[in-house]
Amino acid sequence: MTKTDTVDKKTKKYREIMDQIIVEVKDASIEDHNEPFRSWFAKNRIILEEVDGMRKNKNDTSKISAFLLESQYIEFKIIDLLQKLEILVNSDPEIVKFQGEKRFKELYELTLGQLYKELSKYNAGFLKEFIKLIKELNKIRIRFAHYLFTSIKDIEEIIKEAKRGLAHNDKVIEELLSVFEYIEKNTWYGQMYERKRVKEFSNKKKD
């Protein structure tokens, strides 16, 4: 008996639908994508390159902007993860379970703290460490933002906190990559998605 044979009829039906919806997954350079995706990918690349530059900049005040922008990027990736989890609850209920009330707002309308609460509604072993890290990041960013323009902390203290925040972000991003890798390798949805990945467009011009 295969693993597929052990799932219930509802899950099988959901998998059949998802298998039909996702026909192929494009994996190509920015230039090969159509609009609006090309501009979106280009914009994200520019911003992330700026963050990387600010991280490496010898001027320590640049770490302030780097931390705030990078934390915003992590927030965007949490939304990406939550969208996958919404699918996994139905495609892989033996791996991911949802426990809690359904949200009424769109994910992009939620704050980092609210996104953390959404993550906490999902019961899965591979998420536990990531959820802890996001809880801590939310505390760090709230404290950082609230003190940023006050007289309570001087610029040296703010820079020090920004560096601590960036160090925490490193842990968050590393764990996030681990979570995405787990989904790709250990879930039906992840394996199906990768199976349909197209490395190059079939109509890509030959040199």
C-alpha angles and dihedrals in degrees: 000000000000126000089251091058091059096060121094125253094258092056092045091052092049091051091050090053094047090048089057096044096053102059100163137344117225115223109178144121120289092256092058095057124090125235136306089026094054093058091042094053091044092051092050092048092052093050094046091049088052090051091050090050092050091049090055096040114115089219100092094204087071088070089072093062091039092057095047094046095043091049088053089053090051088052089055091050090050088058088052090051093048090053089055092047091053087059095042092056087067102030097041108021091157089064104034127034128185118222119178145039121318115250123246098201129073113258093244089059093060127096122231090261091052091047088053089054090050091051090050090061090068118084111206131130094226091058101053099089093042092052090052091052092050091050089055093044090054090053092047094049095046091050091045095049094045094052097038098096100023127102090238095087128034125220094267091056091047091051090049091052091047090055090049089049092052090049089053090048088057089059092046094051093046091052092044091055088050090052093050090048091052091052091049095050104032108036132071091232094050093049092046091050093050091046089060096046112124112208094201135012110263089226095048111137115254119231 
